[in-house]
Every structure is written in structure tokens, then in C-alpha cells.
Amino acid sequence: MKEDDGAQEHAEIISFGAASRWMKIPQADRDMLLNNVFCGHCGDVVTIVDYTIEPDKFGIVLQGKCKNCGHEVARLVEMES
């Protein structure tokens, strides 16, 4: 759990393999990815909160909610196998 501007961001682990791959990314890069998610409802780049970390054939997927409006958002993080 991370506190940012008074709002709490929670991550739920769906796959330990995906979580392990996520944790191998440097903290600064993880923060950049969490704060660089497009929300179709807001029409802007937002922060993802209450997200899950799931495996994907291209890497991992963060699925959660827009910090601003609560709409569902997702971010693909491409990684080499």
C-alpha cells in the first residue's frame, strides 16, 4: 500500500509470478507506470488505484480504477519473457 496525496492505492496479487515480475521493475519506473494510465471516462492520463497485477502473454496487466472518477482502467506493461 502506498500513500499519495492523501489517497491510498492498493494492489491485489492475482499471480505471484506477475507480482514478482512487477517488483523487478525499479520503484521509480513502477511509480511512472501507475501514474500514466489512460482513462476513457476522464479522457486524460490518470493514476490507477485499487489495482490487480495479472499475467499477460505480453508481460503483465494492471487492472484497477481511475483515481479521479473511479472508472475501470487498465495498463499493459510489456516485458520480455
C-alpha positions as CSV (number, residue, x, y, z in Angstrom):
1,M,0.0,0.0,0.0
2,K,1.3,3.4,-0.9
3,E,0.0,6.8,0.2
4,D,0.0,9.5,-2.4
5,D,-1.7,12.9,-2.0
6,G,-3.9,11.5,0.8
7,A,-5.4,8.8,-1.3
8,Q,-4.4,5.2,-0.7
9,E,-3.5,2.9,-3.7
10,H,-4.0,-0.8,-3.1
11,A,-2.6,-3.7,-5.1
12,E,-4.2,-7.1,-5.1
13,I,-2.0,-10.0,-6.1
14,I,-3.7,-12.4,-8.5
15,S,-0.5,-14.1,-9.6
16,F,2.7,-14.3,-7.6
17,G,4.6,-14.7,-10.9
18,A,3.2,-11.5,-12.2
19,A,3.8,-9.7,-8.9
20,S,7.4,-10.9,-8.9
21,R,7.9,-9.5,-12.4
22,W,6.3,-6.2,-11.3
23,M,8.6,-6.0,-8.3
24,K,11.7,-6.4,-10.6
25,I,10.8,-3.1,-12.2
26,P,12.7,-0.2,-10.4
27,Q,10.4,1.7,-8.0
28,A,10.7,5.0,-10.0
29,D,9.6,3.2,-13.2
30,R,6.7,1.5,-11.3
31,D,5.5,4.9,-10.0
32,M,5.7,6.3,-13.5
33,L,3.6,3.4,-14.9
34,L,1.0,3.8,-12.1
35,N,0.7,7.5,-12.8
36,N,0.5,7.1,-16.6
37,V,-2.8,5.2,-17.3
38,F,-5.4,6.5,-19.8
39,C,-9.0,6.8,-18.5
40,G,-11.6,6.8,-21.3
41,H,-14.1,8.4,-19.0
42,C,-11.9,11.3,-18.0
43,G,-10.2,11.5,-21.4
44,D,-6.9,12.0,-19.8
45,V,-3.9,10.3,-18.2
46,V,-4.6,9.4,-14.6
47,T,-3.3,7.4,-11.7
48,I,-4.5,3.8,-11.3
49,V,-5.7,2.7,-7.8
50,D,-7.1,-0.5,-6.3
51,Y,-5.4,-2.5,-9.0
52,T,-4.7,-6.1,-9.6
53,I,-1.5,-7.4,-11.1
54,E,-2.2,-10.1,-13.7
55,P,-0.1,-12.1,-16.1
56,D,-0.5,-11.5,-19.9
57,K,1.2,-13.0,-22.9
58,F,3.0,-9.7,-23.5
59,G,4.0,-9.1,-19.9
60,I,1.7,-8.0,-17.0
61,V,-1.6,-6.1,-16.8
62,L,-2.6,-3.7,-14.1
63,Q,-6.4,-3.6,-13.8
64,G,-8.0,-1.1,-11.4
65,K,-9.8,2.2,-11.1
66,C,-9.1,5.8,-12.1
67,K,-8.1,7.8,-9.1
68,N,-10.2,10.7,-10.3
69,C,-13.5,9.2,-11.3
70,G,-13.4,5.6,-10.2
71,H,-13.9,4.3,-13.8
72,E,-12.2,1.0,-14.6
73,V,-8.8,1.3,-16.3
74,A,-6.0,-1.0,-17.3
75,R,-2.3,-0.7,-18.2
76,L,-0.3,-3.2,-20.1
77,V,3.3,-3.4,-19.0
78,E,5.2,-5.1,-21.9
79,M,8.1,-7.4,-20.7
80,E,10.4,-9.9,-22.3
81,S,9.7,-13.5,-21.4
